[in-house]
Amino acid sequence: MLIDPKVEYKERCIGCHEPAAILFKAPKTKDLRKTIYEMYRRDSSEIPSKSQVDNMLKYAKSLKKN
């Protein structure tokens, strides 16, 4: 079963983030990887692995696609 990243974003992420189109129209950060790492640390006591950060970065970039 494939998950549509945009549907997933609307169901799980929109509560804390603005709509993806706005979020990526004018990025507020130059280092998205660092922002993702900090998001993991804020939401969990576990330190995210490089793989987790890489996967979230890939997911975030998938939201930019039309």
Summary of the structure (lengths in Angstrom):
residues: 66
radius of gyration: 12.0
end to end distance: 20.9
largest distance: 34.2
contacts: 130
relative contact order: 0.15
helix: 59%
strand: 0%
